[in-house]
């Protein structure tokens, strides 16, 4: 997949959707159900761009319930209504898992495998700018149709195991996910298919390819 480069800086995450609109960047579905035990498929799509300083992400979600229990970074956001971006930006075997619930609370860690993760500092996580259509206040699971959007500006500086100053003309491997481990209907969707017996997003061998123009 090609990732377009924006010709201007976006100052805040709330401006990401309109910036991507102006650039004509289309949404791509996250709709692969990899495990028969979890057949529920909420409607999820994302789009991505980059600039001289950061990666820009915009998600749109429609699901039959939503939860935002965690309001502080580095919590168990994957148990909430959560979207995720896993990537290998340094050209080695270290991948980053950036996970964000529906109110913009994030978790960021890096390592070469699931059980060897180094958590980013809280200060580093704060560098990720976020905007959510649901606001920032936590809430218990709401049953019933729920639509929400999330936008992130991810500065290259948050890739704390590397010194990345640009992704221009780079081909990196990545995957995008939607999950909700503790929702009324747990689900585990991916952009690129995962061929494992049980739900496992920490499988870089199944990442797809992103070419940054």
N, C-alpha and C positions, 0 to 999 in steps of 0.2 A: 504494500500500500504506500502511495506517495503522501508525504506530509508537506503541505505548502508552507512557504515562509511569508509571514506578514511583513508589510512594508512600513509598519509603524508600531510603536510601543503601546501596549495596553496598560494603563496605569493601575486599574483595579479589576478584580475578578468579575464584578457585575458588568463590566464592559466587554467581557469576552464574547458572549453570544452575538452582540451586534457587530463586533469586529469580524467574527467568523462569517456572519451573514454578508457583510460587505465584500469579503474575500471570496464569496461563493463556495464555501466549504460545506460539503454535504455530510449528512449523518450516515453512520454505518451501524447495522444492528449487532447487538450482543445477544445471540439467540440460539447458541448451540447447547442442547441438553445432552450431557455426556454420560449421565448415570440414570438407568431406568427407575431406580428407587426414588428419584427426585424429578418427576416429570413436569412440574409446574414451570411455565415459561412466562414471566411478566414481560411486558413490552419495554425494551431497553435499547437505547441507541446512543452513540457517542460521535464526536468529531474532534479532530486534533489539528493543531498548527504549531509553528514555532517562530521564534523571533531571535534577535541577537542575544537575548538574555534568558529566555525561558521557553518551556513547553506550555501550550495553552490547551486545556481540555474542557469540553462541554458535554454533559450527559443529560438525557431526558428519560424519565422512568414513569411507567404506569403500572401499578401493582395493586393487589386486592387487600393489602394491609401494609402499614409502615410503622417503624419504631425507631426512636432515637434516644436510647438509654444513656449513651455516653456523650458527655459534653466537654471532657478534657482530653487533649491529645494523648496518644500512646495507650488508650484504653482498648477494650475488645470490640472495636467498631464493626468487625466482620459479623458479629452476632446481631447487629442492627440491620436496617435497610442500608445496604452498602454497595458501592461501586469501587473497583480496584484497577490499578495500572501497574503491571509488573514489567520491568525493562532491564536490559543489559546495555547501558549507554557507554561503557568503557572499553568494549571490545575484548573483554576477558571472560572469566567464568563467574563474576560477581553480578548478581541481579538485585534490584531494589524492588521492594513491595510497598507501594503507596496505596493505602486503603482509606476510604473516606465514607462516613455515613451520611445520611440524607440532610443533616444540618451542618455539614462541613467540619466535623471532628475527624482528625486524621491520625494515622499510624504510619510511620516510615521506618523501615529497617533494611539492612543489606547483608549479603553473605553469599556463599557459594552453594548452600543447600538449606533445606527447611530447618534443620536442627542446629545450624551454625549462623545465627542471625545477630547482627549488632544493631541495636536500636539507635536511631538518630536522637540527638539531644532535643530537648523541648525547644531550645532557642532555634535549632535548625528547622524543626517542624513549623515554627511560627513564620518562617520565611515563605511558606506556601500560602499564597493568597487564595481565599475561598469566597464564594457566594452561593447561597442556597435560596431557592424560592420559598422554602419552609421556615426561613429564619434560623436562629441559632439556639433556641431554647429546647431543652430535652423534653421528651414526651414518651408515655407508655404506648404500647402498640395500639394503633387505631385500626379497627376492622372496617373494611369498606374501601371502595375504589379510591385510590390516592395517586395523584400525579405530582411529580416534582422534577425540578431541574437543579443541576449543580454545575458550577464553573470553577476551574482551578487555574492559577498561574503558578507553574512549578519552575522556579529559577534553577539554572544549572548548578548553582552553589549548594543546593540541598543534596546533591549526589556526593555525599561526604567522604566516600572512600576513593574518590577520583578528583582530578582537577579538570573539569570540563568547561571550556570557554565558548564552544560552538558545536552545533551538530550539523552544520552545513555540509551537504554532499556525503553524509554518513548513512550507512545502512546498519540499523540496530535491530535486535530481536526483542519482541515484546508480546504481551497478551493483555486483554481487557476482560474484566469479570463483573458479574452482578451476583450478590449472594445475600443471605439473610438467615444465618444459622439457627437463630432462636425465634424466628417469626412463626406465626400460626402455620404457615406452609413453607418450610425450609426449601431453598432452591440454590442452585449452583450453575450459573450460565457462563459461557465463555465466548470470546470472539473466535479464537482459533481452537479447533477441537483438541481434547485431551483424551488420551487412550490409557486410562488406568481403571482398576476395578472399583476403587472408592474415590469420593470427591477429594481432589488434591490439586490446588492451584499452584503449588510450589514445584512445578515441573517445567523448567526452562527448555527441556528438549522438545516441548510442544509449542513453544512461542512461534509467532509469525514474524514477518519482516516488515519494518518501516523504513522507507527511504526518505530522508530529510532533504528537501530540495534546496 
